[in-house]
Amino acid sequence: MPHKSKDLNTKCVHEGDLPNDQHSSIVSPIYFSTAFDYQDKSLSQYPRYFNTPNQIGLNKKVAALDNCDAGLVFASGMAAITTTLLGLLSSGDHMVIQNSIYGGTFNFVANHISDFGIEYDFTHGHNADDFAEKIKPNTKLIYIESPSNPLLEIVDFEAVVKMAQKHNALVVIDSTMGSPVNQLPAQYGVDVIIHSATKYMSGHSDILAGTVACSQPLCDKIAHRAKMLGGSLSDLTVWLLDRSIKTMGLRVSAQNTHALIMATWLEQQPQVLRVFYPGLKSHPDHDLAHAQMCGFGGVVSFELRDDFPAVAFLNNLKLIKRATSFAGVESTALIPALTSHALLNPEQRLAAGISDQLIRFSVGIESVEDLKNDIVQAF
Ligand SMILES: Cc1ncc(COP(=O)(O)O)c(C=O)c1O
């Protein structure tokens, strides 16, 4: 279980606060200015340079949440992912990337990254050996996603980091599904921690954002590219995201509890073929998840039996909303084959273990009895 140097909820509420000496407000003000005096400053300030007062405050908070020295807040999770890869890799470099990951990341690597002269290999699994067998002399980066979207596979951080260090490769994780509440990959030596802040950090399905946390030298490298690619977040949204993060620990703890109850219950329903949730003993990576995480998150994926078509089931739900994205306080569900993984061809989906009957259920903070009743009437 990860240890935290300072209580997570305290960091969520206070880290990166902007002191307001003029009016003594306890809430940070918003600085909307896009222009700042440059006299006596070594670096000019500009929103696209990720260094307005509000951006600096939130950069500090996201770094602290993942126990890192430095952080950057982006306009989306994909901006954080693409900028990190293009910031840390150059033409001629090679990366090894997990096969079962968020569809947008898969698509960027499979269909775009070679335009930049960057080589890649997808793994055939998520164990350290699966990454090791794809290493080449020019491998500079290993990219993992844990828990993975949507099958919630767990990658062994310690084993992958050990293997990567032997080859002088960096390890980058998409830690969105875990959130800083449930796992701290930096404690295992993972170099760069990325989140789609659209998910648990925002938590209310109303903000699109992404974050990166890492060491200062790696952050400088990513920021160098970021300033050119221009994926920074507006100060109003930075402020809103900062406010949302204040309750992240409480929200995610409730979602952890509700999701475990729902996963356990779903496993007992005759209409359900299989449930994927790392908190269940039946999950193949349960022991690893238990050792590496302090909660298992709000997402439960499950496969319906063929005689209960997934599309009809989703259409019948009343309380649980049919929607893309996840991690909001409201419960939502989607069919990955039709949404997050629609850009993969059927063979790629099959290889990633994503069937047409698979449902990704994001458990919110509503009463679990109400959620069960909704599912029963939808069956
Ligand atoms: C695991 C994961 N990573 C990254 C992303 C991309 O984030 P965004 O939509 O904020 O660009 C998503 C989006 O669903 C995701 O689920």
PDBQT file of the ligand as one rigid body, heavy atoms in Angstrom, charges set to zero:
ROOT
HETATM    1  C1  LIG A 401      -7.266   6.353 -19.394  1.00  0.00    +0.000 C 
HETATM    2  C2  LIG A 401      -7.443   7.599 -20.213  1.00  0.00    +0.000 A 
HETATM    3  N1  LIG A 401      -6.370   8.327 -20.540  1.00  0.00    +0.000 NA
HETATM    4  C3  LIG A 401      -6.470   9.435 -21.296  1.00  0.00    +0.000 A 
HETATM    5  C4  LIG A 401      -7.684   9.873 -21.770  1.00  0.00    +0.000 A 
HETATM    6  C5  LIG A 401      -7.767  11.112 -22.622  1.00  0.00    +0.000 C 
HETATM    7  O1  LIG A 401      -8.164  12.186 -21.820  1.00  0.00    +0.000 OA
HETATM    8  P1  LIG A 401      -8.966  13.454 -22.367  1.00  0.00    +0.000 P 
HETATM    9  O2  LIG A 401     -10.276  12.983 -22.893  1.00  0.00    +0.000 OA
HETATM   10  O3  LIG A 401      -9.042  14.331 -21.152  1.00  0.00    +0.000 OA
HETATM   11  O4  LIG A 401      -8.134  14.058 -23.453  1.00  0.00    +0.000 OA
HETATM   12  C6  LIG A 401      -8.839   9.159 -21.456  1.00  0.00    +0.000 A 
HETATM   13  C7  LIG A 401     -10.155   9.610 -21.944  1.00  0.00    +0.000 C 
HETATM   14  O5  LIG A 401     -11.156   8.971 -21.782  1.00  0.00    +0.000 OA
HETATM   15  C8  LIG A 401      -8.708   7.983 -20.664  1.00  0.00    +0.000 A 
HETATM   16  O6  LIG A 401      -9.776   7.240 -20.347  1.00  0.00    +0.000 OA
ENDROOT
TORSDOF 0
